[in-house]
C-alpha cells in the first residue's frame, strides 16, 4: 500500500458529522468475511489487527489476526443509516444494544486504536523497554516464553535471556516480538 492508499484508509475511517462508532459481535472466525460484506453494503468499519504466530503441521507462519477476535467496529449515523441491515449482515451475531438501539463506543476509544495502527489496521505496540526488565515473547517459536531483557539497540533489535528446559538461551529478536511484564 502506498502513501495515497494509506491516506485514503484514514479518510475512510474518519467519522462524518453525526456518526459514532458501534461494536458488532461476529460469529467465530468470520471477521474477514464480515469486513467484505460491510464494505459491499457501504458501511465504514475498523478491525484492529496484530501479528500472530500460527502453528500447523509442524510449520509456523505469522498472520495478521484480529486484536479483538469476534468483534468489529462499525461507523453509523443512527438517524441516517439503516443500522438493522448491519445486524442482519451474514457473519454478524449482533450489534451491542442498549434498550432497542445500538450502544455507541465511548468517544476516543476507536480513534486511539486507529491512530496506533498502520495502513493495514495492524496495531503498533510501542513499549518502553528497559534493561533488566522481564518480558514475554508474543510471537515466534517461543511465544509465551518469559525472559530477561539484556540488550537494546537503535535499530529495533533486542537480546533476551530465555530460560528454556532448565538452561539459559540468548535470543536476538525484534522489539515488536516482546511485551513487558508487570
GROMACS elastic network, one bead per residue, 0.5 to 0.9 nm:
[ bonds ]
;  ai    aj funct       b0    kb
    1     4     6  0.79188   500
    1     5     6  0.57303   500
    1     6     6  0.66980   500
    1   119     6  0.73426   500
    1   120     6  0.83086   500
    2     5     6  0.53606   500
    2     6     6  0.63807   500
    2     7     6  0.88013   500
    2   119     6  0.89116   500
    3     6     6  0.50493   500
    3     7     6  0.61932   500
    3     8     6  0.86355   500
    3   119     6  0.87943   500
    4     7     6  0.50902   500
    4     8     6  0.61760   500
    4     9     6  0.86104   500
    5     8     6  0.50025   500
    5     9     6  0.61305   500
    5    10     6  0.86947   500
    5   119     6  0.78456   500
    6     9     6  0.50392   500
    6    10     6  0.63533   500
    6    11     6  0.86909   500
    6   118     6  0.81221   500
    6   119     6  0.50968   500
    6   120     6  0.82932   500
    7    10     6  0.51601   500
    7    11     6  0.62257   500
    7    12     6  0.86000   500
    7   119     6  0.83617   500
    8    12     6  0.59953   500
    8    13     6  0.85806   500
    9    12     6  0.50583   500
    9    13     6  0.62922   500
    9    14     6  0.87816   500
    9   119     6  0.68763   500
    9   120     6  0.86685   500
   10    13     6  0.52006   500
   10    14     6  0.62610   500
   10   114     6  0.81367   500
   10   119     6  0.80265   500
   11    14     6  0.52541   500
   11    15     6  0.84627   500
   12    15     6  0.80596   500
   12    44     6  0.68207   500
   12    45     6  0.86908   500
   13    44     6  0.64677   500
   13    45     6  0.69881   500
   13    46     6  0.71589   500
   13    75     6  0.80714   500
   13   111     6  0.89745   500
   13   114     6  0.81247   500
   14    75     6  0.89399   500
   14   111     6  0.83729   500
   15    18     6  0.80314   500
   15    19     6  0.57513   500
   15    20     6  0.69750   500
   15    21     6  0.82585   500
   15    44     6  0.88921   500
   15    75     6  0.70181   500
   15    76     6  0.86680   500
   16    19     6  0.55453   500
   16    20     6  0.84913   500
   16    75     6  0.89224   500
   16    77     6  0.84896   500
   17    20     6  0.86876   500
   17    77     6  0.83124   500
   18    76     6  0.81614   500
   18    77     6  0.55180   500
   18    78     6  0.82269   500
   18    79     6  0.82522   500
   18    80     6  0.87691   500
   19    75     6  0.61859   500
   19    76     6  0.50786   500
   19    78     6  0.75826   500
   20    74     6  0.82654   500
   20    75     6  0.55510   500
   20    76     6  0.56080   500
   20    77     6  0.63843   500
   20    78     6  0.84937   500
   20   104     6  0.62865   500
   20   105     6  0.74183   500
   20   106     6  0.87979   500
   20   107     6  0.80581   500
   21    45     6  0.84549   500
   21    73     6  0.61862   500
   21    74     6  0.55535   500
   21    76     6  0.63892   500
   21    77     6  0.88464   500
   21   103     6  0.89390   500
   21   104     6  0.57726   500
   21   105     6  0.55566   500
   21   106     6  0.81006   500
   21   107     6  0.81857   500
   21   110     6  0.72183   500
   22    72     6  0.84365   500
   22    73     6  0.55582   500
   22    74     6  0.52042   500
   22    75     6  0.62145   500
   22    76     6  0.70736   500
   22    95     6  0.72863   500
   22    96     6  0.73847   500
   22   102     6  0.68945   500
   22   103     6  0.64133   500
   22   105     6  0.54102   500
   23    71     6  0.67472   500
   23    72     6  0.59352   500
   23    74     6  0.62620   500
   23    75     6  0.89028   500
   23    94     6  0.87906   500
   23    95     6  0.59003   500
   23    96     6  0.58669   500
   23   102     6  0.82936   500
   23   103     6  0.77286   500
   23   104     6  0.73115   500
   23   105     6  0.67483   500
   24    70     6  0.82530   500
   24    71     6  0.56555   500
   24    72     6  0.53324   500
   24    73     6  0.61265   500
   24    74     6  0.69832   500
   24    86     6  0.83781   500
   24    87     6  0.79075   500
   24    92     6  0.67132   500
   24    93     6  0.75210   500
   24    94     6  0.58286   500
   24    96     6  0.61419   500
   25    70     6  0.56691   500
   25    72     6  0.67440   500
   25    73     6  0.89886   500
   25    91     6  0.88805   500
   25    92     6  0.59518   500
   25    93     6  0.54839   500
   25    94     6  0.53809   500
   25    95     6  0.60372   500
   25    96     6  0.72216   500
   26    29     6  0.79850   500
   26    30     6  0.63799   500
   26    31     6  0.64163   500
   26    34     6  0.75824   500
   26    69     6  0.84541   500
   26    71     6  0.57398   500
   26    72     6  0.73665   500
   26    91     6  0.56472   500
   26    93     6  0.50217   500
   26    94     6  0.70678   500
   26    95     6  0.87819   500
   27    30     6  0.55954   500
   27    31     6  0.76476   500
   27    70     6  0.61924   500
   27    71     6  0.88134   500
   27    90     6  0.89581   500
   27    91     6  0.53694   500
   27    92     6  0.58959   500
   27    93     6  0.57560   500
   28    31     6  0.77412   500
   28    69     6  0.78565   500
   28    70     6  0.58862   500
   28    91     6  0.83589   500
   29    32     6  0.77392   500
   29    33     6  0.87125   500
   29    69     6  0.76310   500
   29    70     6  0.68284   500
   29    91     6  0.89459   500
   30    33     6  0.54209   500
   30    34     6  0.60332   500
   30    35     6  0.86236   500
   30    70     6  0.72989   500
   30    90     6  0.89955   500
   30    91     6  0.56990   500
   30    92     6  0.80177   500
   31    34     6  0.50898   500
   31    35     6  0.61907   500
   31    36     6  0.88395   500
   31    47     6  0.81579   500
   31    66     6  0.78579   500
   31    69     6  0.76527   500
   31    70     6  0.62673   500
   31    71     6  0.72301   500
   31    72     6  0.71091   500
   31    91     6  0.75400   500
   31    92     6  0.84899   500
   32    35     6  0.50491   500
   32    36     6  0.64746   500
   32    37     6  0.87971   500
   33    36     6  0.51047   500
   33    37     6  0.62304   500
   33    38     6  0.86066   500
   33    90     6  0.84562   500
   33    91     6  0.71693   500
   34    37     6  0.50689   500
   34    38     6  0.60275   500
   34    39     6  0.84521   500
   34    72     6  0.84684   500
   34    89     6  0.73669   500
   34    90     6  0.69624   500
   34    91     6  0.56343   500
   34    92     6  0.68156   500
   35    38     6  0.52419   500
   35    39     6  0.61392   500
   35    40     6  0.87118   500
   35    45     6  0.71895   500
   35    46     6  0.82698   500
   35    47     6  0.81879   500
   35    72     6  0.81098   500
   36    39     6  0.50955   500
   36    40     6  0.62693   500
   36    41     6  0.87309   500
   37    40     6  0.51050   500
   37    41     6  0.62841   500
   37    42     6  0.86957   500
   37    43     6  0.88236   500
   37    89     6  0.71110   500
   37    90     6  0.76316   500
   37    91     6  0.87676   500
   38    41     6  0.50497   500
   38    42     6  0.62273   500
   38    43     6  0.52150   500
   38    44     6  0.71786   500
   38    45     6  0.73452   500
   38    74     6  0.85350   500
   38    86     6  0.74151   500
   38    89     6  0.74912   500
   39    42     6  0.50547   500
   39    43     6  0.56461   500
   39    44     6  0.67114   500
   39    45     6  0.78071   500
   40    43     6  0.76844   500
   41    85     6  0.87738   500
   41    86     6  0.86760   500
   43    74     6  0.69637   500
   43    75     6  0.68612   500
   43    76     6  0.75764   500
   43    81     6  0.88753   500
   43    86     6  0.82016   500
   44    73     6  0.85764   500
   44    74     6  0.59357   500
   44    75     6  0.54286   500
   44    76     6  0.78697   500
   45    72     6  0.70222   500
   45    73     6  0.54166   500
   45    75     6  0.59076   500
   46    72     6  0.62275   500
   46    73     6  0.51415   500
   46    74     6  0.65413   500
   46    75     6  0.83375   500
   46   110     6  0.82214   500
   46   114     6  0.79763   500
   46   121     6  0.75395   500
   47    66     6  0.66389   500
   47    67     6  0.78386   500
   47    68     6  0.79666   500
   47    71     6  0.75231   500
   47    72     6  0.51356   500
   47    73     6  0.62606   500
   47    74     6  0.89162   500
   47   121     6  0.66972   500
   47   122     6  0.87869   500
   48    65     6  0.84595   500
   48    66     6  0.59010   500
   48    67     6  0.56743   500
   48    68     6  0.73763   500
   48    72     6  0.81967   500
   48    73     6  0.89809   500
   48   113     6  0.70694   500
   48   114     6  0.76579   500
   48   117     6  0.72811   500
   48   120     6  0.86353   500
   48   121     6  0.51388   500
   48   122     6  0.58341   500
   48   123     6  0.62505   500
   49    64     6  0.59765   500
   49    65     6  0.52605   500
   49    68     6  0.79456   500
   49   117     6  0.82723   500
   49   120     6  0.79871   500
   49   121     6  0.56961   500
   49   123     6  0.59501   500
   50    63     6  0.81212   500
   50    64     6  0.54924   500
   50    65     6  0.54517   500
   50    66     6  0.62210   500
   50    67     6  0.57606   500
   50   121     6  0.82972   500
   50   122     6  0.52178   500
   50   123     6  0.58966   500
   50   124     6  0.81356   500
   51    62     6  0.61468   500
   51    63     6  0.55618   500
   51    65     6  0.61692   500
   51    66     6  0.86905   500
   51    67     6  0.89577   500
   51   122     6  0.75855   500
   51   123     6  0.88411   500
   51   138     6  0.88941   500
   51   139     6  0.74530   500
   52    61     6  0.82378   500
   52    62     6  0.54598   500
   52    63     6  0.53672   500
   52    64     6  0.61529   500
   52    65     6  0.60472   500
   52    66     6  0.89577   500
   52   138     6  0.78448   500
   52   139     6  0.61533   500
   52   140     6  0.84129   500
   53    60     6  0.64983   500
   53    61     6  0.56114   500
   53    63     6  0.63729   500
   53    64     6  0.88500   500
   53   138     6  0.83303   500
   53   139     6  0.54294   500
   53   140     6  0.59503   500
   53   141     6  0.78355   500
   53   143     6  0.78683   500
   54    59     6  0.81843   500
   54    60     6  0.55294   500
   54    61     6  0.54337   500
   54    62     6  0.61400   500
   54    63     6  0.70077   500
   54   140     6  0.89059   500
   55    58     6  0.65491   500
   55    59     6  0.56336   500
   55    61     6  0.67056   500
   55    62     6  0.89291   500
   55   141     6  0.87770   500
   56    59     6  0.53601   500
   56    60     6  0.63809   500
   56    61     6  0.84001   500
   57    60     6  0.82823   500
   60   140     6  0.79658   500
   60   141     6  0.74763   500
   61   140     6  0.83973   500
   62   139     6  0.79571   500
   62   140     6  0.79054   500
   64   122     6  0.75047   500
   65    68     6  0.86974   500
   65    69     6  0.78962   500
   65   122     6  0.87463   500
   66    69     6  0.52453   500
   66    70     6  0.80084   500
   66    71     6  0.82223   500
   66    72     6  0.88650   500
   66   122     6  0.86780   500
   67    71     6  0.88620   500
   67   122     6  0.86790   500
   67   123     6  0.82215   500
   68    71     6  0.56985   500
   68    72     6  0.78303   500
   69    72     6  0.83937   500
   70    92     6  0.88091   500
   71    92     6  0.89619   500
   73   105     6  0.86213   500
   73   110     6  0.77485   500
   74    86     6  0.85041   500
   76    79     6  0.87213   500
   76    80     6  0.80565   500
   76    81     6  0.61888   500
   76    82     6  0.84954   500
   76    83     6  0.70446   500
   77    80     6  0.53586   500
   77    81     6  0.54494   500
   77    82     6  0.85758   500
   77    83     6  0.82204   500
   78    81     6  0.54717   500
   78    82     6  0.71830   500
   78    83     6  0.65145   500
   78   101     6  0.85284   500
   78   102     6  0.83475   500
   79    82     6  0.82709   500
   80    83     6  0.87735   500
   81    84     6  0.87124   500
   81    85     6  0.89582   500
   82    85     6  0.58276   500
   82    86     6  0.75013   500
   83    86     6  0.52256   500
   83    87     6  0.67196   500
   83    88     6  0.88703   500
   83    95     6  0.89122   500
   83   102     6  0.81688   500
   84    88     6  0.62330   500
   84    89     6  0.87192   500
   84    95     6  0.89242   500
   85    89     6  0.61220   500
   86    89     6  0.51470   500
   86    90     6  0.88090   500
   86    92     6  0.76006   500
   86    94     6  0.83563   500
   86    95     6  0.77476   500
   87    90     6  0.85176   500
   87    92     6  0.63283   500
   87    93     6  0.71588   500
   87    94     6  0.53702   500
   87    95     6  0.59368   500
   88    91     6  0.85209   500
   88    92     6  0.69912   500
   88    93     6  0.82302   500
   88    94     6  0.80295   500
   89    92     6  0.56461   500
   89    93     6  0.84740   500
   90    93     6  0.82717   500
   92    95     6  0.77667   500
   94    97     6  0.82311   500
   95   101     6  0.89667   500
   95   102     6  0.61261   500
   95   103     6  0.79146   500
   96   101     6  0.85101   500
   96   102     6  0.56505   500
   96   103     6  0.57000   500
   96   104     6  0.82427   500
   97   100     6  0.64909   500
   97   101     6  0.54633   500
   97   104     6  0.85572   500
   98   101     6  0.56367   500
   98   102     6  0.60427   500
   98   103     6  0.54003   500
   99   102     6  0.81393   500
   99   103     6  0.87409   500
  104   107     6  0.84307   500
  105   108     6  0.85201   500
  105   109     6  0.71013   500
  105   110     6  0.76645   500
  106   109     6  0.61558   500
  106   110     6  0.82745   500
  107   110     6  0.74940   500
  107   111     6  0.76728   500
  108   112     6  0.58041   500
  108   113     6  0.85404   500
  109   112     6  0.53742   500
  109   113     6  0.65298   500
  109   114     6  0.88511   500
  110   113     6  0.50081   500
  110   114     6  0.61353   500
  110   115     6  0.86143   500
  111   114     6  0.50595   500
  111   115     6  0.61979   500
  111   116     6  0.86205   500
  112   115     6  0.51119   500
  112   116     6  0.61832   500
  112   117     6  0.87709   500
  113   116     6  0.50662   500
  113   117     6  0.63357   500
  113   121     6  0.88537   500
  113   123     6  0.71905   500
  114   117     6  0.52603   500
  114   118     6  0.79883   500
  114   121     6  0.72880   500
  114   123     6  0.80269   500
  115   118     6  0.79802   500
  115   123     6  0.87453   500
  116   121     6  0.87816   500
  116   122     6  0.82736   500
  116   123     6  0.55904   500
  116   124     6  0.57223   500
  116   125     6  0.76388   500
  116   126     6  0.89897   500
  117   120     6  0.75814   500
  117   121     6  0.52289   500
  117   122     6  0.50416   500
  117   124     6  0.55313   500
  117   125     6  0.87089   500
  118   121     6  0.53787   500
  118   122     6  0.54073   500
  118   123     6  0.64760   500
  118   124     6  0.70240   500
  119   122     6  0.72846   500
  120   123     6  0.88180   500
  124   176     6  0.80428   500
  125   176     6  0.69395   500
  125   179     6  0.84826   500
  126   129     6  0.89476   500
  126   175     6  0.87309   500
  126   176     6  0.78680   500
  127   175     6  0.84358   500
  127   176     6  0.85266   500
  127   178     6  0.88338   500
  127   179     6  0.69305   500
  127   180     6  0.72008   500
  128   180     6  0.81661   500
  129   133     6  0.70801   500
  129   135     6  0.87003   500
  129   149     6  0.80932   500
  129   152     6  0.83764   500
  129   175     6  0.86972   500
  129   179     6  0.82951   500
  129   180     6  0.67899   500
  130   133     6  0.56374   500
  130   149     6  0.72572   500
  130   150     6  0.87739   500
  130   151     6  0.87627   500
  130   152     6  0.81020   500
  130   180     6  0.89772   500
  131   134     6  0.88324   500
  131   148     6  0.80752   500
  131   149     6  0.53904   500
  131   150     6  0.56087   500
  131   151     6  0.63776   500
  131   152     6  0.73608   500
  132   148     6  0.58501   500
  132   149     6  0.51644   500
  132   150     6  0.59937   500
  132   151     6  0.85910   500
  133   147     6  0.84605   500
  133   148     6  0.57474   500
  133   149     6  0.54111   500
  133   150     6  0.81748   500
  133   180     6  0.71132   500
  133   181     6  0.77964   500
  134   146     6  0.70715   500
  134   147     6  0.57210   500
  134   149     6  0.62885   500
  134   179     6  0.88369   500
  134   180     6  0.62180   500
  134   181     6  0.56912   500
  134   182     6  0.81924   500
  135   145     6  0.84955   500
  135   146     6  0.57808   500
  135   147     6  0.53937   500
  135   148     6  0.60342   500
  135   149     6  0.66835   500
  135   160     6  0.81909   500
  135   178     6  0.61784   500
  135   179     6  0.55405   500
  135   181     6  0.52210   500
  135   182     6  0.88215   500
  136   143     6  0.75777   500
  136   144     6  0.57932   500
  136   145     6  0.57129   500
  136   147     6  0.63398   500
  136   148     6  0.87147   500
  136   177     6  0.84933   500
  136   178     6  0.54472   500
  136   179     6  0.54173   500
  136   180     6  0.63464   500
  136   181     6  0.65563   500
  137   140     6  0.75901   500
  137   142     6  0.66752   500
  137   144     6  0.51755   500
  137   145     6  0.55237   500
  137   146     6  0.64696   500
  137   147     6  0.78260   500
  137   177     6  0.57501   500
  137   179     6  0.65493   500
  137   180     6  0.89646   500
  138   142     6  0.81624   500
  138   144     6  0.57844   500
  138   145     6  0.81114   500
  138   176     6  0.82407   500
  138   177     6  0.54059   500
  138   178     6  0.53792   500
  138   179     6  0.68325   500
  139   142     6  0.71142   500
  139   144     6  0.77091   500
  139   176     6  0.85565   500
  139   177     6  0.53985   500
  139   178     6  0.74973   500
  140   143     6  0.53756   500
  140   177     6  0.74332   500
  142   145     6  0.55416   500
  142   146     6  0.88775   500
  143   146     6  0.86364   500
  143   177     6  0.84412   500
  143   178     6  0.87330   500
  145   162     6  0.73078   500
  145   163     6  0.80507   500
  145   164     6  0.81372   500
  146   161     6  0.86834   500
  146   162     6  0.63196   500
  146   163     6  0.72144   500
  146   164     6  0.89981   500
  146   181     6  0.88005   500
  147   160     6  0.59308   500
  147   161     6  0.52918   500
  147   163     6  0.64961   500
  148   159     6  0.86153   500
  148   160     6  0.54553   500
  148   161     6  0.50863   500
  148   162     6  0.66513   500
  148   163     6  0.88568   500
  149   152     6  0.79296   500
  149   158     6  0.73923   500
  149   159     6  0.62139   500
  149   161     6  0.64393   500
  149   162     6  0.89685   500
  150   158     6  0.75398   500
  150   159     6  0.54810   500
  150   160     6  0.54538   500
  150   161     6  0.65717   500
  150   170     6  0.87876   500
  151   157     6  0.83581   500
  151   158     6  0.54077   500
  151   160     6  0.71034   500
  152   155     6  0.86073   500
  152   156     6  0.73977   500
  152   157     6  0.62659   500
  152   159     6  0.66646   500
  152   175     6  0.85170   500
  153   156     6  0.60195   500
  153   157     6  0.56996   500
  153   158     6  0.63756   500
  153   159     6  0.89535   500
  154   157     6  0.73022   500
  155   158     6  0.88890   500
  155   174     6  0.89414   500
  156   173     6  0.86092   500
  156   174     6  0.59095   500
  156   175     6  0.54450   500
  156   176     6  0.82524   500
  157   172     6  0.68809   500
  157   173     6  0.56922   500
  157   175     6  0.56778   500
  157   176     6  0.89845   500
  158   171     6  0.82536   500
  158   172     6  0.57400   500
  158   173     6  0.53687   500
  158   174     6  0.60525   500
  158   175     6  0.60114   500
  159   170     6  0.66092   500
  159   171     6  0.55998   500
  159   173     6  0.62247   500
  159   174     6  0.86555   500
  160   169     6  0.82083   500
  160   170     6  0.56379   500
  160   171     6  0.53090   500
  160   172     6  0.65073   500
  160   173     6  0.75316   500
  161   168     6  0.64324   500
  161   169     6  0.56756   500
  161   171     6  0.64519   500
  162   167     6  0.81858   500
  162   168     6  0.55373   500
  162   169     6  0.51288   500
  162   170     6  0.60889   500
  162   171     6  0.71496   500
  163   166     6  0.63377   500
  163   167     6  0.55704   500
  163   169     6  0.63492   500
  163   170     6  0.88604   500
  164   167     6  0.53881   500
  164   168     6  0.61194   500
  164   169     6  0.69397   500
  165   168     6  0.82568   500
  173   176     6  0.82430   500
  173   177     6  0.65955   500
  173   178     6  0.82020   500
  174   177     6  0.55461   500
  174   178     6  0.77950   500
  175   178     6  0.60778   500
  175   179     6  0.83679   500
  176   179     6  0.75958   500
